[in-house]
């Protein structure tokens, strides 16, 4: 009986060359836009102490969606589920040395113990982009505009995706005006954040159960984005976004609150106009997070994150994901059965020095076999060199 071939564990995926080429293409497109604004790449540990996330990230993320482990010294650790707390810790550690403002970005692995589905896996690459230093609408506009420009760089139009913007501070003003105490604001924001994932009746009952007046609950759940006045901070931010040429991607939406606890000001989410219901990416302002890690100076921040899994699924649905053959080879140089291959190796190396991707067949085999390989592998050119000269197919 043949041995069963092992498979990757649930929520983790092998990436064969064609899929990896699509991922590499995506990272190149995103990095190109982000670097054009002067952002520098950074990284941190893949494993962090669980305390880094407690009382900072959402309780659901920490308690239910992390991959936890205990080291030999009994310390509780997790595979990093997000990057912002690591960023905050790193900046806090050198708060007096770093030149502010900081423009940092990261592309790296994250892990979340979620139910695998389209656009979501337990292991994924996340792209984070953060601007640390000024608490200004100019900084907010830069981050939001980069988020929109990434869509454009991927060939996504305003008719296919939208950047919804709201303000946590304006939500707090709304709560205060309607007599909602500070201790109820966090659970209400959590309920609002889940509204699209559950029937409105459940959201309505959940807020009522907190002791909120029924009329106020109706106000919260029946906000019409088209009728709601735009708060001044968002209006200022959107006016700057126009100068970046991305205003057609951006809309005010008072129902966007974001689930992470550290957001304090402007928040935003990028959503598909059709198809995928979960956010493509999102972010916002976090003015107190870095200080909460012990920074001895005030360092507000604003940023966003997205994942390769959701973006690749979205682009696949739109038919905008390049179809790579799984090879980067441009030229195949066959080896003849009865000739010394050293000559071929030499001129192949000359071509490589000119920036061409060239491969030789790894054995001296019949030419027909080598040509068949080139066709199946998707290699566009075959350059044959031997005693009788050079030919190209």
N, C-alpha and C positions, 0 to 999 in steps of 0.2 A: 504493500500500500504506500502510495506516494506521501511524503511528508507535507503537511499543510503549510502554505506560505504565510509567514507572519504578516500582520497588517498594523498600520499606525493605530494608536489608541483613539477612542472617540473624542472628537473635537480638535484633533491634531491632524495635519494634512501633509503628505509628501508633495513636494513641488518638483515635477520633472522639468527638463530644460525649457520646454515651450511655455509652461506656466511661470517658471522663474524669470523668463525673458519678459513676460508681461508685467510682472512685479517690478523688475529692474527699470522697465520703461516708465512705469508709474512713478517710481521714486525719482527718476531723472527729471520728469516733468515738474513734480512738486518742488524738488530741491532747486531747480533753475529759477522758479519764481521767488522762492523764499530768499535765496542768496542774492537776488537782484536788489533786495531791500537792505542788504548788509548784515544778514543774520549769520552767526557762526555756529558750527556743529559742536555739540557736547554729548557726554554720556555719563551714566552712573551704574551702580551695581544692579544686577538682575535680581538679587535677593536682598530684601530689606527687613528690619525688625517690624513686627506688626504695629508697634507703638507709633511708628511714623505716620500711620493712616488713621489711628483711633482719634475720634473727635475732629478729624479734618476732612476726610472723604465721607461719602454717604454711609450710613450704618448698614444698609443693604449690601453695598459693595464689600465692606470689610467683613461682615458676619457671614454672608451667604455666597459671595462670589470670588473669594480668594483661594488660591492654592496654598495651604498652610503646611509648615513643617517645624519640627523641633530639632535643634542641633544637639551635639553631644554634651553641651553645657546647660541644656534645658531651656535655652532661649527660644521664644516663639517668633518664627520668621514667616515671610510670605514671598512668593514669586511676585514681582511688582505688577500690580493690576493697572496702574497709571503712572505718569511721570511727574506730575506737578508737585507732589510732596517731596520727591527726590530733588527736583529743581530748587524748591524752597529751602531745603536743608543745605544744599551745596552753596547757594547764595548767602544764606545766613552765616555759614561757617567762615566766609571771607568777605563779609559785608563792608568792612572798612578798606579792603584792598582793591576790590573790583571797581572798574571804571563804569560809572553809571551815566546814561542808561545802558542796559544790557539788551542785546538782541540775540537770543539763543534759539536753536532748534535741535530736535533729536528725532532720529528714525531708529527704532529699536523694538525688541520683543516685549510683549505684555502678555499676562495670563489672567484669565477670568473663568471661574467655574460656572459658566452659563450653559443653558440648553443650546446645543449647536443647531443652527438653522441657516437659511439663506442670508448671507451678509454678516454672519456671526459665528465665530469659532472660539475655542478655549485658548488657543495660541494664535497670536496675530502680531503684526507689526503696527505700531502706532506712530503717527507723525505729529509731533508737538512743536508749536511755534509760540514763543513768549517774548514780550517786551516789558522789561523790568525798570522801574525808576519813576517816571512821571505819572501822576494821577490826572490825566488830561483827556479830553475828548479827541484831541489830535492823535494820541496814542491808540485810543479805542478805534478810531477811524482807520488807522493804518492796519491794525490786526484784522478788522472786518473786511477791509478792502483786499488784503492778501487772501483771505478766505474766498472771496468772490473771484479774484484773479486766478486762483487755482482751478476753479470751475472752467473759466474761459480757456486756460492752458490745456485742459483735458478735452476741449471741444464741446463742452456742455453749455447750452444756451439758457437765457433767463426763462424761456418757456419750458425748460426741462428740470430746473432746480432753482430754489429760492433761498436766500439768507434771511431768516426771520430774526428780528431784533427786539429786545425788551430791556427793561431796567429793573433790577432787584430793588433799588432805592425808591423808584416810583411805586412799586408794589407795596413797599413798607408804608409809604405815604397813604396809599389807598386803604391799607389795613387800619392805620391809625385814625383816618377820617371816619371809618365805619366801626370804631370802638373795639377792634380786635387787639387783644393784649399781646405783648412781645412773645410770651411763652407759647402762644398758639400759632405764631407765624410760620415756624419751621414745619410742623406737621401739615399745615394747610398748603404750603408750597410743595411739599412732597406729594400730596393728593393731586394738586393741579398738574404736576409734572407727569403723573400717571394717567391723566384723563383720556388720552388717546388709546390707552391700553385696556380700558375697562368701560363698561356701560356708564352713562352719566348718572343713572340712579345710584350706583355704588359710590361714586364720588360725592353725590349730594348727601347721602346718608352718612358717609364718613365725616364730612365737615359738620353736619348737624350733631353727630355724636360727640363732637368736641365742645358743644355748648354754644355754637354760633347761631345767631338769630336767623330764622328761615329767610327773611327778606335779604339779609346780607349774603347768605349762601347763594340765593338766586342771582344777585349782582356778580358774585365771583364767577359763577359757572356760565353766565349768559353774556359775558363781555363780547361784543361784536368788534373784531379788529378793524372793520371798515368804518365804524362810527366813533371809536375811542380816540380822544385827542392825543396827539403825540407829545410826550413829556419833553421839556426843554433840553435835557441832556442828550436825549436821543435825536431831537431835531438838529442840535449843533453837530452831533456826530455824523448824521446823514448828509448834512450840507458839505462836510469835508469829503465824504465818500464820493460825491458827485465829481469832485476834481480828479479823482482816480479813474473816472469813466466807468464805474461799476454800479451806478444808482439803479439801473434796470434790474439788477439781481437782488436788491435789498428791499424788504418790507417790514414795517412795524407790526408786531403781533403781541398783544398784552398777555397772551396765554403761555408764552415761552418763559420758563423760570429756571430751567436746568436743575438736575437732581443733586449735584454736589454741594456740600454745606459751606464751602469756603467762598462762594461767589458773593460779592457785595454791591456791585454796580451793574453796568451794562452786561447783558447775557445775549447769546445768539445761538441759533441752530440752523444748519443747512439741511434742507429736506428736498426730496424728489417731488416734482409736481404730480407725477403719476407713478404707480407701481409700488416700490418699496415704501413702507409706512414709517419705519424707524429712521432716526436722524442719520444723515451721512457724516456729519461732524458738527462740533459745537464748542463753545467756549464762553469766556466772559472775564470780568474784572474781579480780582481777588486782592483787596488792599491790605488785609490783615494777616495773610497766611505766612509770609516770610518772617514777620515780627513774632508770630506765635512759635517759631522754631528757635527763638533766641537772638535774632539779629539785633544789633545795638544801634541800628538806624532804621528809619521808616523807609520801606521799599515796597511800594504798591506794584502790582503786576496785572497784566492782561494777556490772554493767550487763547489758543484753541488746540484741539486735537482731532484727528481722524484716523481711520485704520485702512490698511490695504485691503482687507477682506470686504468691507462694505463698499469701498470705491470700485474695486474690480467687479463686484456683482452688479453695481449700478451701471457701469460702463458697458458691461456685457449685455444687460437688458436693452441699452440704447443702441447697441451695435457699433459702439465707438472704441472697442478694445482691439488693438492690432492683433492680427493672427500671425504669431511667430512660429517658425518651423522647428524651433528647438535647437538650431545651430547658428553660431555667429560666423561660420566659415563663408567666405566669399569665393574662394578658389580652391579646387582640389587639384593636386598634382599627382597623377598616377605614377606608379613605378613599374617599369617593364620587367618581364621575367628574366630576360637574358642580358640585361645591361647593368652596369655599376650604378647604384642609386645615389652615389655621393654627389654627382653633378646636379641632380634634382634638389638635394638638400641645400646646396649652395645658393642656387638662384631663388629658392623659396625663402631663404633667410634674407636675401636682398629685397624681396617683395615685402616681407614683414617689417623691415626697416623703413619702408615707405608707408607704413600704417595699414597694410592689408592683412586680413585674416586668412591665412593659407594653411591647409593641412595636406599631408601626404598620406597615401594609403599605407597602413602599417605592415604590409607584406607585399612581396612581388607576386602579383596574381594576374590572371587573364584580364585584359583591358575591359572586356564586356562586363565582368564582375564589378570592376571599379566604377564604370559608368552607371551601372544599375544602382550602386550604393549612392552615388552623387545625386541621382534623380530622386531616390527615396528620402534622402536626408535633406532635400531642398537646397542643395548647394548650387548657386546660379551659374558658376563658370567652372569649366574643366580646362586646365592649361597643360598640354602635353609637350614635354621636352625630351629629346633624345638625340641619338646620333644623326637623325635625318632632319633636325631642326625643331621648330616650335610651332604648335598648332593650338587653336582655342575652340572649345565647344560651348 
